[in-house]
Amino acid sequence: MKTLLAAVPLVIASSLTHAADCGTVTIAEMNWASAEFAANLDKIILEEGYGCSVELIPGSTVTSFASMESKGQPDIAPELWANAFFDRIDAAVEKGDIVRGPRLITDAAEGWFISKAVADAHPEIKTVQDVLNNPQLFPSKEDPNVGQFMTCPAGWACQIASNNLAKPSAFDFEKHNFTVVDPGSAAGLDGAIAKSYDREEAWFGYYWQPTVPITKYELKKLDFGVDFDKEHWDGCLVNETCADPKKSDYTPSDVMTVVVSKFAESHPEEMKYLNTRSYDSNMAGQVIVYMDDNQANGEDGAYYFLQNFEDVWTKWVPADVAEKVKAAL
């Protein structure tokens, strides 16, 4: 009995040492649903499973990464859409300030989609060219004899690329009797997609995944039928002054976790978790649809994921860590 009692303080001390070793962790909570969920998922697992004290710091792609570069804070940006930051990320990695993790959302993507109604009725429609060959299936509200493509609202970078791809030297919408329509706002874009789903009507336009509309309204992503041309994309398609745009697949969406090097070096166990976890757009989509339907926040979404995808996240961590997290649910 004396031996057992003597061992108890050692167990407690070991647990406290682990928590102290982890210390305070700062995580960027970006200002969109999937990123709010990702930040809170890390918070719960790091706190409950690894004994960390986690502080969520509100942020956005630009401001959070700039702060990590210049100030070394926050420690972790769970969901960084790196498309526009590859050069800066590479430079920060080369300098030794930042560690780049694997893809968080394995199939995150931007592109052109069609509504479920058309995809179900016409399974042969698989590519952008298939759509362009059938303008009658996507009638404009103003002129049913003309096909309609809904681009991004003005001011979004995707509007420039989509408009360039629609020009005569690229996919040539005019030749195929298609017109480009600006939805006016993000709400207008989402509203048009929801309406097409409710009415089982055609819709063709730009969107990205994971998002509520992609999952909730079961949009189908189109194949561009050509490879992605990075040089042409960067040098022409994303510029309003692009004089001679050519066809290209849409730029790949690399959604990664970025970690400050100082944290990565001092937290090897926590980094094993950060370097292992990933999920696809369908999983993330189910979480953010739950959040949207229930007016839930990122923390609610994280608990929803932990409760409904136990077979996924328990593979990211050691068994003892998984048990601690499950005990906290």
ChimeraX attribute file (.defattr): number of C-alpha atoms within 10 A of each C-alpha:
attribute: neighborCount
match mode: 1-to-1
recipient: residues
	/A:1	6
	/A:2	6
	/A:3	7
	/A:4	8
	/A:5	9
	/A:6	10
	/A:7	12
	/A:8	11
	/A:9	11
	/A:10	11
	/A:11	11
	/A:12	11
	/A:13	12
	/A:14	12
	/A:15	14
	/A:16	13
	/A:17	13
	/A:18	14
	/A:19	18
	/A:20	13
	/A:21	14
	/A:22	22
	/A:23	15
	/A:24	15
	/A:25	18
	/A:26	18
	/A:27	25
	/A:28	29
	/A:29	28
	/A:30	24
	/A:31	12
	/A:32	13
	/A:33	23
	/A:34	26
	/A:35	22
	/A:36	24
	/A:37	28
	/A:38	25
	/A:39	26
	/A:40	25
	/A:41	23
	/A:42	20
	/A:43	22
	/A:44	22
	/A:45	25
	/A:46	22
	/A:47	20
	/A:48	20
	/A:49	23
	/A:50	24
	/A:51	22
	/A:52	21
	/A:53	17
	/A:54	19
	/A:55	17
	/A:56	18
	/A:57	18
	/A:58	15
	/A:59	18
	/A:60	18
	/A:61	18
	/A:62	12
	/A:63	13
	/A:64	21
	/A:65	26
	/A:66	14
	/A:67	14
	/A:68	22
	/A:69	19
	/A:70	9
	/A:71	12
	/A:72	18
	/A:73	21
	/A:74	25
	/A:75	24
	/A:76	30
	/A:77	27
	/A:78	27
	/A:79	25
	/A:80	23
	/A:81	20
	/A:82	18
	/A:83	12
	/A:84	13
	/A:85	14
	/A:86	12
	/A:87	11
	/A:88	14
	/A:89	19
	/A:90	14
	/A:91	14
	/A:92	18
	/A:93	18
	/A:94	11
	/A:95	9
	/A:96	12
	/A:97	18
	/A:98	25
	/A:99	20
	/A:100	17
	/A:101	17
	/A:102	16
	/A:103	24
	/A:104	24
	/A:105	25
	/A:106	15
	/A:107	17
	/A:108	21
	/A:109	19
	/A:110	18
	/A:111	20
	/A:112	24
	/A:113	25
	/A:114	25
	/A:115	24
	/A:116	21
	/A:117	20
	/A:118	20
	/A:119	18
	/A:120	11
	/A:121	9
	/A:122	11
	/A:123	8
	/A:124	11
	/A:125	20
	/A:126	18
	/A:127	16
	/A:128	20
	/A:129	15
	/A:130	15
	/A:131	21
	/A:132	23
	/A:133	14
	/A:134	16
	/A:135	21
	/A:136	16
	/A:137	20
	/A:138	23
	/A:139	21
	/A:140	21
	/A:141	10
	/A:142	8
	/A:143	10
	/A:144	13
	/A:145	15
	/A:146	20
	/A:147	26
	/A:148	27
	/A:149	26
	/A:150	23
	/A:151	24
	/A:152	25
	/A:153	18
	/A:154	14
	/A:155	9
	/A:156	12
	/A:157	13
	/A:158	20
	/A:159	19
	/A:160	19
	/A:161	22
	/A:162	22
	/A:163	19
	/A:164	26
	/A:165	23
	/A:166	20
	/A:167	18
	/A:168	15
	/A:169	14
	/A:170	15
	/A:171	20
	/A:172	17
	/A:173	21
	/A:174	15
	/A:175	10
	/A:176	17
	/A:177	16
	/A:178	24
	/A:179	17
	/A:180	18
	/A:181	15
	/A:182	14
	/A:183	17
	/A:184	12
	/A:185	14
	/A:186	13
	/A:187	11
	/A:188	14
	/A:189	20
	/A:190	15
	/A:191	14
	/A:192	14
	/A:193	25
	/A:194	18
	/A:195	14
	/A:196	17
	/A:197	20
	/A:198	10
	/A:199	9
	/A:200	13
	/A:201	17
	/A:202	20
	/A:203	27
	/A:204	26
	/A:205	21
	/A:206	19
	/A:207	24
	/A:208	16
	/A:209	23
	/A:210	24
	/A:211	21
	/A:212	23
	/A:213	21
	/A:214	23
	/A:215	20
	/A:216	17
	/A:217	17
	/A:218	16
	/A:219	23
	/A:220	20
	/A:221	24
	/A:222	19
	/A:223	18
	/A:224	19
	/A:225	14
	/A:226	12
	/A:227	12
	/A:228	15
	/A:229	16
	/A:230	15
	/A:231	9
	/A:232	16
	/A:233	20
	/A:234	12
	/A:235	12
	/A:236	18
	/A:237	27
	/A:238	20
	/A:239	15
	/A:240	13
	/A:241	11
	/A:242	16
	/A:243	12
	/A:244	14
	/A:245	24
	/A:246	20
	/A:247	22
	/A:248	19
	/A:249	19
	/A:250	23
	/A:251	17
	/A:252	15
	/A:253	20
	/A:254	21
	/A:255	21
	/A:256	20
	/A:257	24
	/A:258	26
	/A:259	26
	/A:260	24
	/A:261	20
	/A:262	14
	/A:263	21
	/A:264	20
	/A:265	10
	/A:266	12
	/A:267	14
	/A:268	12
	/A:269	13
	/A:270	18
	/A:271	15
	/A:272	14
	/A:273	19
	/A:274	23
	/A:275	15
	/A:276	15
	/A:277	20
	/A:278	17
	/A:279	15
	/A:280	15
	/A:281	20
	/A:282	17
	/A:283	16
	/A:284	25
	/A:285	21
	/A:286	19
	/A:287	28
	/A:288	33
	/A:289	21
	/A:290	19
	/A:291	22
	/A:292	15
	/A:293	11
	/A:294	11
	/A:295	10
	/A:296	15
	/A:297	16
	/A:298	22
	/A:299	18
	/A:300	20
	/A:301	27
	/A:302	25
	/A:303	18
	/A:304	19
	/A:305	22
	/A:306	20
	/A:307	13
	/A:308	13
	/A:309	12
	/A:310	12
	/A:311	10
	/A:312	14
	/A:313	20
	/A:314	18
	/A:315	13
	/A:316	17
	/A:317	21
	/A:318	13
	/A:319	12
	/A:320	12
	/A:321	18
	/A:322	19
	/A:323	14
	/A:324	16
	/A:325	20
	/A:326	16
	/A:327	10
	/A:328	11
	/A:329	11
